[in-house]
Amino acid sequence: MSTVVFGAGYLGNLLAGSLPGAVLSRVDILDRDAVRGALQEHRATAVVNCAGKTGRPNVDWCEAHQKETYRGNVEGPLALADVCEDAGVHLVHLGSGCIFYGPSPDPRGWREDDFANPVSFYSRTKYAADLVLSQLDNVAIVRLRMPIGSRPDPRNLITKLAGYTRVVDVENSVTVIDDLAAVVGALLERRATGVFHGTNPGTMKHRDLLELYRSIVSPNHEVRMISEEELIGTGLVKKERSNCILASDRLAALGVRMRPIDEALAATMKAYAATSSG
């Protein structure tokens, strides 16, 4: 028996390599017959969905490719969930905390059952899938934000921010991938259902990450911090970006713990530096 991970991108490859007994499938989740074949081939008892459209080089791509984005982020996950339900297989779907914009009604952060207020087309498709998947008996949704990993990659927030000469100075909830893997593993083990916020406790400013990067990885790194208004006004992005803080009440209720972001970020940055120099 095994866990099949769909979506051979950044997170899919990392989770397939981290979860015990996991195998990575490259089949299109819109192809129901191919999905059924993969589940049968690997005698799957669980599935993790990392497939979807985030756009390259960033989510602005989704604004100009709405049909592809909708198919990847809405139709695909719903088709996958349907096949998993027929096969009696538990599904953990990677959602996005970027469906929330701005301050939350609860001072601790946006809760799992809060109604979202998505602005970009990408965030609207992610929320559309959540609204359906969250009602299914065999599905857990893990919402993550701006993943941070220990190896350089264009999808790693460390690599992203270090590659910019100008970075917006904002505060957010973020997800350290090592902790995300542990969360996904715990949800699979418990066959949990519903929505979970998979972000590390506490908040992080982009400024904090880059100061740590300069301290540990690249002492000569230079960057100019800018405001959100300047980010949009200069045309650096086409759509307003989500900046938000999430509360993770449902993970806490399950007894699943993620490291505080200060601790997790420092450890991850040290590992990143070792990987970069190696």
N, C-alpha and C positions, 0 to 999 in steps of 0.2 A: 504494500500500500504506500501511497506517496501523496505529496502536495504538488500540484502543478501550478507553476507561475506563468501567467500569460503576460506578454509585453516584454520584448527583449531589448529594452532601453536601459537607461542609467539605473533606475530603481529596480527593475525586473532582474537584471543581472546580479545586483548586489544582494537582493533578498533571496534569489535562488541559491546563491552561494552561502547564505547565512542560516537558512532554515533547515533543520534536520530532515533528511528524506525528501528534499525538494528537487524538482526537475524543471527546467526552463522550456517552455513551448513557444515556437515562433509562428504558430498558426494565427490567422486572422480571426478575431473573436466574433466578427460578423458572419463567419462561415460556420453555421451550426453543425453541419456534418463533420467538418474538420475538428471542431471542439469536441464533439462526441467521440470521435476517433482517438483524440489525445487522452481523454479521460479513461477510455477503455484500455488503451495501450499501457498506460502507467498505473492502472488500477487505482485511480485517484479517490481519496477520501475527502480531500479538501482542495480548494483553488484560491489563489491570490491573483487578483487582477491589477496589473500595473500598466495595462495598455490604455492608450488615449492620446489625444492631440494637445500638446502644450505650445506648439509653434517654434519655429527657428528663424532668427536667433532668439525670439522671445514671443510672448503671447500676442503681440501686435499682429503676427502672422494670422492669427485666428480671425481677426476682424476682416481680413481680405479673403479668407478661405472658410466661410461660414458653413458651407455644406459638408466639407471634409471634417470640420471640427464637430459638427452636430452628429455625424455618423460615428466618429471615433469616441466621442464622450457621452453620447446618449444612446444611440441605437446599439452600439457594440456592447456596452455593459448590460443593457437590458436583455439582449440576445443571450449573452453568456449566463446571466442569472437564470434565464428560462431553462437552458440546457442543464445547468447545475441542479435546479429544482427537480427536473424530471429524473435525473440520475441519483438523487438523494445525497448530493455533495454540498458541503458547507463552503460558502464563498466569502472571502474577505476582499473588499473592494477599496482601492486607494482613492479617496476623495481629496478635496482641497479646502483648506481654511480660507482661501482667497475669495470665497463667496461672501465674506463679510467686509464691509467698508466702514472704517471709522470707529468711534467710541461705541461701546456696548451698553445696553440698558442696565446690566449688572456691573458694578464697579470692578468685579474680579475678572471680567472678560466675557466674551460671547459663549453662551452655553450650547450644548448639543441640540437642545430643542428650540432654540431661538429661530425665528424666521430670518432668513438672510436677506441682504439687500444688494445683490450682484449688479455690477455696472458693465464690465467688459463682456464681450460675447463668450469668451472662454469661461469666465466665472458663471455665466448664466447656464451654459451647458452642463457644467459640473453640478450646479444646484438642481437642475432639472432631473438629472439622473438620481441624485440623492432623494428627491421627493418620492420617487417610485421605489427605489431599492430599499429605503429605510422601512418600508411597510411589508417587506417579504420575510418569511419565517426562517429562511436559511442564509441570510446575508448580514454581515457586519461591514460597516463603513468606517474607515479610519481617515480622518481629515488631517493632512499634514501641511506644513508651510515651509517654503524655501529650504529644501533639504541641504544639510551640511554633512559632508563626508570627509574621510581621512585620506583620500587619494585625489589628486588633481583630475578634474573633468569639467567640460564646459557646462554641465548641469549642476555642478557643486557650487553652492553659494560663495564659498571661499574663492574659488577660481573666478567666478563671475565678477565679484566685487573688486578683486585684485586686478582685473583686466581693464577696469574703467579709470579714466582720468578724472571724471566727475561722478560723485555718488550722492544720492539724496540722503539727508540726515533724518532718519525716522526710527521709530521704536516699534518692535513687532514680537509676536510669538514665532518661534522657529522650531525645526525638527532636526535633531541629530540622528543620522541614519542608523548608527549602532543601536540606539535606543528604540528606534522605530522597528527594527528587526525583532527586538525582544517583545515589543507590544504585539506585533503581528503573530508571533509565535504563541503568546499567551492567549490571544483571541481564538486562534486555531485550536489550541488545546482545550479551551473551555467551550468551543462551538458557540461563542457569543454572537448575539445579533443586535441590530440597532446601530446608532451613530456614536462614535468615539472620537474625541479630539486627541490626536497623537502629536502634541507639542510639548517640549520640555518646560517644566515649571519655571516661571520668571519670564523676563523679557530681555531682548537684546537690541541695541542700536547698531546700525551699520558702522557707525564710528567706532564702537567697541570692538567689533570683529576686525576692522582694519588696523586698529592700534595693536591688537594682539598679533595680527599678521606681521606687522612691521617689527614687533618685538621678537617674535620667534622664527619667522620664515625669511623675511627680506628687510633688513634694517634701512635700506635706501629707498624703500617704496614711497612714492608720493601720490597724493590724491587731493582733490578739492571737494569739500562737502558743500552741497547745494540744498536749497529748499524744495519742497514739493511743487511750489508755484513755478520755480525756475525750471524744474524738470519738464513740466508740461509746456510752459511758455516758450521754451527754446526749441520745442519740437523733438526732443530726445525720445519721447514716447507719444503714441497716438491716443491712448486711453489712460484715464486715471488708474493708478495702481492701488491694489488693496493694501491697506495698513491696518492691522487689527491685533487685538490680544484675545486669546482663547482661554477659557476655563476647561479643565478636564475632569469634571465631576464623575463621569461614568467610568473612566479608568480607575479612579481612586476607589469607587464603590466595588470594583472587582478585585481590588488589592494589587493592581498593576502599577508599578512605579517607574517613572522616567527620572533620570538625574536632573538636578537643577541646571539651568542653562549655563551658568558661570562655570560650574564644574565640568560639564560635558564639553563645552566649547574649548576650554583650556586643554583638556586631554586630546580632543580631536585635532586641534591646531598643532600640538606637538607631534602627533602621528603624521599629520599632513607634511610637516617640515621634514620628518625623517624620510617619508616617501619621495618628496621633491628632491632631496639631496642624494637619495639612493639611486 
